[in-house]
Amino acid sequence: MTPQTVLTLAQQALWVTALVSAPLLIRHLGISEFGRYVGYLPQDIELFAGTVADNIARFSDGPSEAIVQAAQAADAHAMILRLPDGYDTQIGEGGAMISPGQRQRIALARALYENPALVVLDEPNSNLDSEGDAALANAVANLKKNGTTVVIVTHRIALLNQFDRILALQNGAMLAFGPPAEVRARLQGQVVPMAPAAR
């Protein structure tokens, strides 16, 4: 999913939210202003040389309480406390000093920093172990409970039952859309041809 796709999706979703909840002109915000409203976890995680806290706070001067709150919302607080220096642990360029699963969970906390109204997760469990999968499921459940709109892009089905609607795509075309049980029933037994191999 490209950043422009995320921006377009966020603009449309937040415009609908704004019509219902507040007269916010979300559609007219630029990319730099979206950080307040949209949390994004990309498929390819990019962390930066600095501490865990720096990365969660996006290298801003945010209060430590907000950093811990984001980690707790991502169900990553206990994992972070197990690191050598907790939130002050240096992670190296690209997060080279921590595992891929730890990088993904810290990046999720960064996406949840400052309580965004919309969270977009692109393959959020691609590097997670069973503990990380459980933490992600718990984080998604808490986001929904708190009224956050969550959009997940995934090839895995483990999280899909937590969502209200599923959109199944093939080669950019919609195969089915609706509640999880309805979509599964519509796709049951359907043979989906493999995409042609790239040359």
C-alpha positions, 0 to 999 in steps of 0.5 A: 500500500503506497503512502498516497493510497493511505492518504486517499483512504484516510481522507475518505474515511475521516470525512465520513467520520467527521460528518457524523461526529464533528464539522472537521474539514478533514478532506482539506488537510495536507499530509503533514497535518494527518499525523494528528488523525491517522496512525499508519503501520506500513508493511515495511517498518522504518525505525530510526537510530535513537531510543524506543521512546524517540521512535514512538513519539516520532522524535517529538518532545511528547510527554512520557505519559503519552509514549507509555499510553501508546505502548500500552494501547499497542500491548507493547509496554511489557515487552519494552520494559524487558529491553535492556534500558526499557524506553531508553533502549537504543535500537540502532539505525532501522531498529537493527539492535532489536528483533523484527517482531519487536520492531513491528510492535514498536512501530504499532505503538508509534502508529497509536501515538496521540490517539488517532481517529483512524488506524491503517495497518498494512500486514501488521502481523507479518513478523510477529510470534504468537505473543505478538499476534496475541498482543496485536489482537488485543490492541485491535480489540481495544481500539474498536472498544474506544471508537477508533476506526481500524483498517487492516490490509492482510493476506492472513485471516487470523484477525478478520473475525474481529472486524465488522466488514471485510473487503476481499480483492483479487487483482484490484477488483472486489470479490466480496464485501460485508460481515466476515461470516457473509464474505467467507460464505460467499467465497467458500469453494471459490477457486481463485486463479493464481496471478501470472508469474512476473517475467 
